[in-house]
Amino acid sequence: MIHSKLMVATSDSDDGSASKNSGSNVSSNAVQVMAGLADRNANLFRRLGIALGDPAAWLKLPDGKNIGIVRDLEMDRTRAAGRLDRVHCPADFPPASGSASGDRETASAQSVARFLQLQSIDQVVVDRAFPFIYAWHLANAGIAVVYDDDLGVIDRRVKTDEEIDWLRKAQSVTEAVMRQMCEMIATADVGSEGRLMFGGEPLTSERVRTMAGEAFMKRNYTMSHGAIVATLPDSADCHHRGDGNLYTGHPVIVDLFPRDESTRYNGDCTRTVVHGTPSETVQKMHAAVVASKEAAEAVLFPGRTGEEVQLAVEKVLVGHGYPISRGELTDGPSIQHGTGHGIGLEVHEPILLDHGGGEMLAGEVFTVEPGLYGRQDGGVRVEDMLVVTADGPVNLNQLPMGLDWNPN
């Protein structure tokens, strides 16, 4: 059994750099390390610049050099990404005790440990996604592993101008498909018992999701996390994907969050559509949600907190007579969730616009998506994506927020 001392570092730097930590046990020659599968690990992808499907590692040496250790057949592509000073493969650093493992993940972890040994490094700083197999091999090599909660988080929170452009593009494509889906629902034919029909077949949540997925694929986007197309009774649960027939007069929540396969940045937009005339209750729900969204945006400034955004939303919705019911579905409309979240390489990124949400930074991008949900009348949610700036939030959305999507 291998025993290793676990330390926690709290970063004081804007970029999450562990070497600048104050009051921690991080040595001056500590090396930052990230590892895993870059096509699933956003922190690692951002360092390597390429979505590798095989185990890989990124190391930042004390002199500032960025090193990559990737599978041999991925070395040229990784070099071409232009993010690293040197690129190696596991075979460059076999274990001192013998040949590398035939298992790729083990061999990768062994090579990272051996590379650090050869550099006389006795301590590394890792992020929250660091795989245990790497930590085990580092500990076995006598290298202390320090966890930094901010590493890979702070630098991803504040977006560059290029990243904001990628998010704007993703949101524009999301809106194009959103309009297509909402207009299809709004103009569908009505069959027996109020069921919506499209192309002579029942229009269901599943069909809308499938058609949205096809529309995104034509634009080189994927719905890797699925999508929400939910109506009564499913929409009483704010995150229910929805299933079955759609009906005239019932609100349908359409929440699309595709990924651009070129940049890997995500869109995220929600609209609520009603075929025919919405009930008075649904109209009041929608008006309250839109008013609460405006209240949230008024707080979206650097230095304010995610909790302040949530409190602003709750003040408006509670003022309209809607109760808070976190964790429990209700018959009448209620507030079930926080206002939003960061977004970028992942759909859900820190920080949350919710109770306990921390201070917002200039350049962060958030979704703002208040909603109301109940078993009797269904749900209403409206969601946009906004950039935090000193001059006020910049909305990356252009779509209208209404319930009527019939263009005729």
PEQUI-V820372 format. One record per helix or strand of 2 or more residues. SS is the DSSP state (H for helix, E for strand). FROM is the first residue (numbers start at 0). TO is the last residue. If there is no record, write none. Layout:
# PEQUI-V820372
SS:FROM:TO, SS:FROM:TO
This chain:
# PEQUI-V820372
E:5:8, H:17:19, E:30:36, H:41:47, E:54:59, E:65:68, H:71:80, E:85:87, H:89:92, H:103:117, E:122:125, H:131:139, E:143:147, H:153:156, H:160:185, E:188:189, H:191:193, E:194:197, E:200:201, H:204:216, E:220:221, E:226:229, H:233:235, E:250:255, E:258:259, E:268:273, H:279:296, H:305:318, E:322:323, E:333:334, E:339:341, E:348:352, E:364:367, E:370:373, E:377:380, E:382:386, E:393:394
